[in-house]
């Protein structure tokens, strides 16, 4: 492709008041209104002073900016251009929104979390997300480090990653047929241990999953950082099963050694898995299980007996072995998970490995609104995290309404194809019409999204 005219014959100017660059934001914010975002923010947030005035409009503006691609406070200015004022009311300047975020105390962040949980719980009633959650749902939790720079970030410090940053906890809920939604968040200082506060956080996430429609069987999955008595107790109080990776301590090694050699079952991965320790792709392994009692150092009531799922991968001959010398005996690398699920061994092990889905959500967030934690105040960044995850959920629900392909697409894909769509606004007969580009490649999906959320009310 090349220019049709010589560069000197092309002019441009930012002078058309009837254009918008994010026409897809209209149906997404209609979805947010259906789920009660503004109403809930106005009722539940109690930020004092002028900074907290009209909290509903400010929260909605921040979420809208994030859906449109903002990853910093200054980026929220993208809402103020062209005909946006003819499509939306109460659009606030970035300085106003930044002042609002910095005025939040920790209690206000918790109020904002309550708003996000309520909006997320309403999404399944408006869009085909969390399908089959009433039968079986998966709740995943993980922590991540969001790198920050400079000396003005409250709570920023060096943790186990040796990177200066803040340390959020996130939890998602998903089903076998539906993409995940974020149901709980918690921002912590950078040096916080990976599992600090994990017990109450998991209890909160499971309660939020129930409220979002996961009324059937729930399986909680997590990495080794969540292997503690408090997390298992929270799962059992909530009536959920658990599947948690465990570190290979001496007690685990003894349990593995007790497995009969004939009990190992060969499995083959559908796709090769990269092994960091071996620095190679692994396509097959062996699995087995054994009964195991965890937390034996605690009182009897806190000890838990369940299944220890073990996967072993055969080691290759190390490079130090002389050429031509065969191995005297087979050696293996082991991976273990502690679970009380009722799934059969092969299915239980494969389901546990599916926990990696939350890493995709974290990567998606870091590629979107969570690219930065933009404020120097810890509570402002905690609120930014909550709203970034709420924007993720709204974008995910909009994709599910648009098409089956967009139901599992990443946020940047949905934004590029359905939200950041240029349009010219015209007004006639008390109706606003958005004229979008002809031959837009994804016009069918965009039309499906718009017509679903802007359909005229049915007459009884």
Secondary structure, DSSP 8 states (H G I E B T S, - for coil): ---SS-GGG----S--TTEES-TTHHHHHHHHHHTTHHHHHHHH----TGGGTTHHHHHHHHHHHHHHT--STGGGGGGSSTTHHHH-S----HHHHHHHHHT--HHHHHHHHHHHHHHHHHHTTTSS-STTTTTEEEEEEEEEEEE--SS--TT-EE-TTS-EEEEEEEEEEE-SSS--EEEEEE---TTS-TTTTHHHHHHHHHHHHHHTT--SEEEEEE-GGG-SHHHHHHHHHTT-EEEEEE---HHHHHHHHTS-GGG-EEEEEEEEEEETTTTEEEEEEEEEEEEEEE-TTS-GGG-EEEEEEEEEEE----TTS-TT---SS--EEEEEEEE---S-HHHHHHHHHGGGHHHHHHHHHHTTGGG----SSHHHHHHHHHHHHHHHHHHHHHHHHH-TTGGG--HHHHIIIIIS--EEEEEETTEEEEEE-TT-TTHHHHHHHHHHHS------
